[in-house]
Amino acid sequence: MERISLSNSAFEGDNNAYLFSDGSETVLIDTGDWMATTREQLEAALADRRLGFDDVDRIFLTHWHHDHCGLAGEIQAESGAEVYVHADDAALVEGDEDAWDEMYDRQKRYFAEWGMPEPKQKVLLEHMADGETTVETPTVTAFEDGDTFSFDETELEVVHTSGHAAGLSMFEADLDGGRAVFSGDALLPVYTPNVGGADVRVDQPLAKYLRALQGIVDADYDRAWPGHRDPIDDPADRARHIIDHHEERSWRVLDALDRKGPCDTWTVSDDLFGDLEGIHILHGPGESYAHLEHLERAGTVIREDTEYRLADGVSDELAATDGERWDLEY
């Protein structure tokens, strides 16, 4: 297995595509985005190994975000490669218009529900439109959690890790004498993947993501090969760190409500993240919503229409902790 680093102008850092080419089949996990520079980089990396797009037999996608699946259709058009993705993301990857219309409609409903100011909505929609392009979309084969795929001497097992995206999935494999996982965006070495805004189709996004992280802790993999940047040598430790990060963020949400009183999601987002630009106009309130929804289900926060407030007694408990956190049942 070889890691191919592909440029990405976004904050997450360079994308990774993973190449298996030592046996009779040529297999990729993720493809990078659809930009011409990315295609050139992937073609050059394959050419260095005396391969081309037409040699690829199978592609496994971690999820629908364009920086992970953008070239899948072009590669399939040249090679006839079979493209696999989780069933929850299959329609988006195939470019199904109804699925995309439903996504856009739900986003716009959330913009209003979160209290996103109209000028910010306009900036965000323009940013999203600028990122749209006509791209070759693949025909996909859908998989589910627990499915296994074998090629040459490698077996991949699907681990569904919804949260950041509805169909986000990792692939477990035995590599170099240890148990490894191709973690996509479920586990990243620097950034924490956005929950709530990155895929508004996901119900209870934070709860689902926390369960996925706990699964990584319990699996105790020897190494994670993430969707961005360098490999992670202690995946369980990184997963625990992200769990702690989200607990700390929930405390910050409670503190914001304690100081500001009843307010909407956008107000909480502004307190957490300040002024937002570009795609972060979506990600900031989305993340805030994920935490507010999680705390509401825990009974710590009460929602009234589009506003949230602390449940009775929570403000007193916050004051009594004197800066010490109590168990938020993470």
N, C-alpha and C positions, 0 to 999 in steps of 0.2 A: 504494500500500500504506500502511496506517495501523496503528500499534501501539495496542492497547487494553490498559491496565493494570487488572488485576483483583486485589482484595485476597486475601491469603493469610496465615493466622496462623502458618504454619510459618517456620522460620528462613531459608529460601532467599530470602525477599522476595517482593514482589508478582509474580503470574503475568502473562504476556503472552499475549494472543490477537492474531493478525495478520489484518487484514481487507483483502480485495481487492474493491472494489465500483465500480471506474471503468468497467467494461465491461458486457457483457450478463449475466455471471454474478456472483453474490455468493459469495465463498469465504472460509473461515476456516482458519487454521492454529492448532490447539488451541482449547479452549473455556473453560478455567478449571475449577474444581471444581463440585460439585453444591450447594453451600450457597446458601440463599435470597438472601443478600447478594450473592453472585457473580452469580447470575441477574439480580438487579435492576440491577447495574452493567453487565452485558453488554447487557441490554435497553435501558438508558438510552443507552449508547454507540451502539447501532444506531439508536435512535430519533432521536438527534441528526443522523443521516445519512439520516433518513426511511426506515429499514429496520426490519424485525422478524425474529424467528426464522423466520417463514414465508417470508421472502425468500431464505434461505440455500440455495444449490444444492449446494455441496460442502464437506466438512470433511476436512482432512488432520491426522492426529494423530501427534505425535512418538513417543508411547509410552503404555503402559497406566496409568500412575500417575494417581490420581483427580483430582489438581489440574491435569491437562492434558486429560483426556477426560470429566470429570464431567458436562458439559451436552450431550454429543454426542447422547445418546438423546432428550433432551427437544427439542432442536432438530430432530432427524430426525422426531420424532413430529408436529411442527407443519408441517414444510416438505417432508418426503420427501427431504431432502438425502442424497446419497450420502456415506458415511463411509469413509475410507481409513485403514488402519493396517498396519504390517508383519505378515507372516504369523505371526511368532513371538509376537505379542501379541494376535492377533485373537480367540482364544477367551476370554481374560481380559476384553477390552473388551466382548465380547458377553454376558458374565456366565455362561459355561458352567460349570455346577456341578462337573463332573469336573475341569476345569482348575483351578478354585479349590481344590477338595479336595486335589488333587495339590500345589498351592502350599503350603497349610497343613500338610500331612503332611511335606513336605520341610523347612519351617521348623522344625517340632518336632524332627525328626531332627537338624538342625543345632544346635538349642539344647542337646541332650544331648551331641553330638559336641564342641561348643565348650567344654563345661564351664560353661554358664550356670547359676548357682545357681537353685534352684527358686523362692525368693521373687522373684527378678528375672524369672523366666519368668512368674510369676503377674501381676506388675505390667505386663509387656509385653503379655500376652494380654488383660488388662483394657483397656489403652490401645487396642489394635487393635480390640477389640470396641466400644469407645465410638465409634470412627471409622466403624463399619459403618452403612450406611443402605440403605433400599430406594430404588433409583434406576432410572429408565428407561434401559435399555441399548439401544444401537443394533444394527442389522444392519450388518455391515461388509464392505467389499471389501478383500481382502488385497493388499499389494504386496510387492515384493522389491527388493533393492539394484539400482540402475541403472535402475529403471523411470522413465519420464517422463510427466508430465501437463501438458496445455496448456489454458489458458483465456484468452480474449481475447488480449492480447499477452504473456502471461506463460507461461513454461515452468518447471516444477519438476522437478528430478531427485533421486531418492532416493539418499541415502548412508547405508547401514546402519552404525551405530556402537555395536554391542553392548558391554556392560560394566555400566553403571548399570542397564540393563534389557535383556532379551533382544532385544526388537524395537526398541530406541531407534534412531530414524532422524532424519537432518537432511534439509533440502530446499535444494538449490542453485538459484539463480535469478540472472538478469541484472537488476539494479535500478540506476537512476540512473547508468547508464554504467559500472558496475563489477560484479564477481562477488561476490554476497552469499550467505550461508547462514543459514537458519533452523535454529539449532543445538539447540533444545530444551534438555535437560539435559546434552547432551554437552559443551557449553562454556558456562560461566557466568562472569559478571564478578567475582563476589565469592567464593562458595563453590565447593568442588570436589565434584562429585556423588559420592555414596557408591557404592562398588563392593563387592560381596560380600554385603551385607545387603539392599539395596534391591530385589534380585531374585535369590533363591537358586536360580533355575533356570539361571543362567548358569554354564557351566563355564569355568574359567580367566578369571575376570572381569577381573583386572588386566591380563593380557596382551592381552586383547581391547580394553580401554579404551586402553591405551598405543598400540596399533596405530591406533586411531581418532584419537587425538591427533596421532600422527605424520602421519596423512593430512591433518589440518587444517593442520599446518605445511607440508606439501608443496603443498597446494592454494593457499596464500597468498591467501586471500579478502580482498577489500577491506573487508568488514564482516560481523560476525555479529549476528544478531537472536536473542537467547537466550530460553529459556523463562521466565526470571525477570530482573527488573531492567532496567538500561539496555543499549543496544547496545554492542558491543565493536568499537572502531575498528581494532585490530590483532589479529585472531584468531590469527595464527601465533605472535605473542609471548605471548599468553595461554596457548596450548596448550603452548608450551615451558615456561612457568612451572609449569603443572600437572604436566608430566613431571618437572621438577626436584623439585616437591613430593613426588611419589610415590617418587622415588629417596631423598630425605631420610627419608621415612617408613620405607622398607625398612631404612635404616641404623639408625633408632631401634628397629626390631624386632630386628635383629641385636644391638644393644646390650642390649636387654632380656633376650634369651636368654643373652648373655654374663654378665650380672650375676646372673640368677635361676637359671640352669641349666635343665634340661628342665622344661617346663611346658605347660599347655594354652592354647588360644586365649583363653579368658576372662582368664587371668592376664596375657597379653600386652596384651590390650585395656585392662585395668585400669592397666597401666603407662603405656600411651600416652595414655589419655583420662580416667582417674580414674573416679569414681562417675558412673553414667549413669542418666538418667530418660527416661520416655516412649519415643518411637520410637528414640532413640539407644541404648537397651538392645539393639536389633537391629542398628543401624548400626555401633556400635563394634566388637563382635566380628566382624561381617561384614567390615568393612574389614581388621581384623587377620588374619582367615582368608585374605582375598584376597592379602595380602602374604606370609603364611606359605606358602601354596600356590605362589605365584610363586617364592619363594626355594627351596622344596623341589625344584621342577622344574629350577631352575638348579644344584642340587647343593650349595647353600650351607647348607641346613638339612635335617635328617633327621627324618622323622616316624616315631614308634613308637607305635602305637595312637592315642590322642588327644593325645599329647604331642609337642612339637617340641624339638629340640636343635640346636646348631651342628654342622656337619660337622667332621670331624677337621681340625685345622690352622687353622680359621677364627678361633678365639679369638686364636691367635698372630698371624694376619694383622691382626686388628683392633688389637691392641696395637702392632704394628709400624708402623701407619699414622700413629700419633701425632696422631690427629684428622683426617688427610687421607683422603678417600674414595678407594676404588679402583673400577674400572669394574664395575658390577653388570649390565652388558649390557642397559641400557635403550635 
